[in-house]
Amino acid sequence: MPKPLIVITGASSGIGAATARLFSSQGHPLLLVARRLERLEALGLPDTLCRKTDVTDRPAVEAAVREAEERYGPVDLLVNNAGAMLLGRIADQPVDEWERMLDINVKGLLFATRAVLPGMLERGAGTIVNIGSVAGRKTFPNHAAYVGTKFAVHAMSENLREEVAATGVRVVTVAPGAVETELLSHTSDERIKSDYQAWKESAGGALDPDEVAAAIAYAYGRPRNVTVREIVLAATGQEA
Ligand code: NDP
């Protein structure tokens, strides 16, 4: 019996790439989307459609999903993982950084959800995993705009879970603490970046992205009548 299609946004690095490798090793066909196509293709995974797609471009997300479904059948799991963390203070952070985070982390997640949800509701089956954060549950210094987007992810995810619970569609929030990925590298304030790096080291290092992938696979792998609503995981040494 062929395994069903899994869609992963932001699969060109970090958690998304680790999740793509894990589900591919389990035999799933994949649709991987991100802006860096060469990084998606470099994963070299079988039965995988790689598409250069910006999650803020709703028609492009929709088109990639339709193309993948024509090739591999209906989407059974969407991992809403694409995200940006641009740390800064509200008083002086460039405003376009807020806009980028809101567009990618909040609107991008909604766009990908809309591309798969009607089909899942029709079939009465499917799982959506939204990658939140410990920063979607509590605040951190220099994180104000980012926590705004991640609190939004947690709220939308739980609200969607309630909305579709009776239909058989599952909605899961996976909330990691610090993970060793490229996420921090996009912050433009060098001082904030080095302070964050020092904080991660003082906690004995961050999670390996493979651990987050394993948590996603755990939730997805439960029987269809079980929804793991939320998984919060962080390095043992991370206090906050
Ligand atoms: P990375 O920076 O390594 O990965 C981010 C991914 O998102 C990349 O594949 C990137 O691809 C993609 N992405 C960014 N913008 C867009 C866009 N506009 N359209 C499509 N894809 C996009 O970081 P992580 O793996 O850490 O981040 C993954 C998720 O995990 C994020 O939602 C993040 O908020 C969350 N998270 C991370 C934590 C951490 O400490 N690392 C902690 C808690 C949550 P490309 O640039 O090629 O488009």
Residues whose N, C-alpha, C, O or C-beta is under 5 A from the ligand:
A	BS01	NDP	G10 A11 S12 S13 G14 I15 G16 V33 A34 R35 R36 T53 D54 V55 T56 N81 A82 G83 A84 I104 I131 G132 S133 V134 P176 G177 A178 V179 T181 E182 L183
